[in-house]
C-alpha cells in the first residue's frame, strides 16, 4: 500500500505474547525490507501456531514458543501459495521456549 508505517492493530489478540503488539517499534524497517526484497508478509492463526509447534517438537525435539512456530506455519503457507520454491534457503527463528506456553498444550 506504500505506507511508511504499519497501521496499528487495535485490540490485537493472539496466544503468542511476542506477536501481540499494537504497533512494531521498527515497523518502517520491516516495511522497507519487504519492499526492497519484493517480499511479502502473511498472518497465521493461533491454531496453526499450536499445530506447527507440536510438529516441530515431534520432528526435531525443539519445543518452540508459538512465535517460532508461526515462522514454520508461514513458510508452509507461502510454499503452498507459490510465493517461494521448495529449493529456497530459509532461516526460521524461535525467540522463546514452549515451556512458557505449556498451559496451552496441557489443557
C-alpha positions as CSV (number, residue, x, y, z in Angstrom):
1,X,0.0,0.0,0.0
2,X,3.0,2.2,0.1
3,X,2.6,3.5,3.7
4,X,5.8,4.4,5.6
5,X,4.4,2.9,8.9
6,X,2.1,0.0,9.6
7,X,-1.5,0.7,10.7
8,X,-1.7,-0.1,14.5
9,X,-3.8,-3.2,15.3
10,X,-6.4,-2.1,17.9
11,X,-7.4,-4.9,20.2
12,X,-4.7,-7.3,18.9
13,X,-5.4,-10.8,20.2
14,X,-3.2,-13.9,19.9
15,X,-1.8,-16.6,22.2
16,X,1.7,-15.5,21.1
17,X,2.7,-12.8,23.6
18,X,5.6,-11.7,21.5
19,X,3.4,-11.1,18.5
20,X,0.7,-9.2,20.4
21,X,1.8,-5.6,19.8
22,X,-0.5,-2.9,18.5
23,X,2.5,-1.4,16.5
24,X,6.0,-2.6,16.0
25,X,8.7,-0.2,17.0
26,X,10.7,-0.8,13.8
27,X,7.7,-1.2,11.5
28,X,9.2,1.1,8.9
29,X,12.4,-1.1,8.8
30,X,10.3,-4.2,8.2
31,X,8.3,-2.5,5.5
32,X,11.5,-1.2,3.9
33,X,12.9,-4.7,3.9
34,X,9.8,-6.2,2.4
35,X,9.7,-3.6,-0.4
36,X,13.5,-3.8,-1.2
37,X,13.3,-7.6,-1.4
38,X,10.0,-7.8,-3.2
39,X,8.9,-9.9,-0.3
40,X,5.6,-10.5,1.4
41,X,4.1,-10.9,4.8
42,X,1.5,-13.3,6.0
43,X,-0.7,-13.9,9.1
44,X,-1.2,-17.3,10.7
45,X,-3.8,-18.4,13.2
46,X,-3.3,-19.4,16.8
47,X,-4.4,-23.0,15.8
48,X,-1.7,-23.1,13.1
49,X,0.9,-21.9,15.6
50,X,0.0,-24.7,18.0
51,X,-0.2,-27.3,15.3
52,X,3.2,-26.4,13.9
53,X,4.7,-26.2,17.4
54,X,3.6,-29.7,18.0
55,X,5.0,-30.8,14.7
56,X,8.4,-29.2,15.4
57,X,8.5,-31.0,18.7
58,X,7.8,-34.4,17.2
59,X,10.2,-34.0,14.3
60,X,13.1,-32.1,15.9
61,X,12.8,-32.2,19.6
62,X,12.6,-28.5,19.7
63,X,9.7,-27.1,22.0
64,X,9.2,-23.8,20.3
65,X,7.1,-20.8,21.5
66,X,4.1,-20.1,19.3
67,X,6.1,-17.2,17.8
68,X,8.7,-19.6,16.5
69,X,6.1,-22.0,15.2
70,X,4.5,-19.1,13.3
71,X,7.6,-18.9,11.2
72,X,7.2,-22.6,10.1
73,X,3.4,-22.1,9.6
74,X,4.1,-19.1,7.4
75,X,6.8,-20.9,5.4
76,X,4.4,-23.8,4.6
77,X,1.6,-21.4,3.6
78,X,4.0,-19.4,1.3
79,X,5.2,-22.6,-0.3
80,X,1.6,-23.7,-0.9
81,X,0.7,-20.3,-2.4
82,X,3.7,-20.3,-4.7
83,X,5.5,-17.3,-3.1
84,X,8.6,-19.4,-2.6
85,X,10.1,-22.6,-4.0
86,X,10.9,-25.8,-2.2
87,X,14.6,-25.3,-3.1
88,X,15.0,-21.9,-1.5
89,X,17.1,-21.4,1.7
90,X,15.1,-20.2,4.7
91,X,16.1,-19.0,8.1
92,X,13.4,-19.6,10.7
93,X,13.8,-18.2,14.2
94,X,12.4,-19.2,17.5
95,X,12.7,-16.5,20.1
96,X,11.3,-18.3,23.1
97,X,10.6,-21.6,24.8
98,X,7.4,-23.5,24.6
99,X,7.6,-24.1,28.3
100,X,6.2,-20.6,28.7
101,X,3.1,-21.8,26.9
102,X,2.8,-25.3,28.4
103,X,-0.7,-24.4,29.7
104,X,-1.9,-24.3,26.1
105,X,-0.8,-27.8,25.4
106,X,-1.8,-29.4,28.7
107,X,-5.3,-28.1,28.9
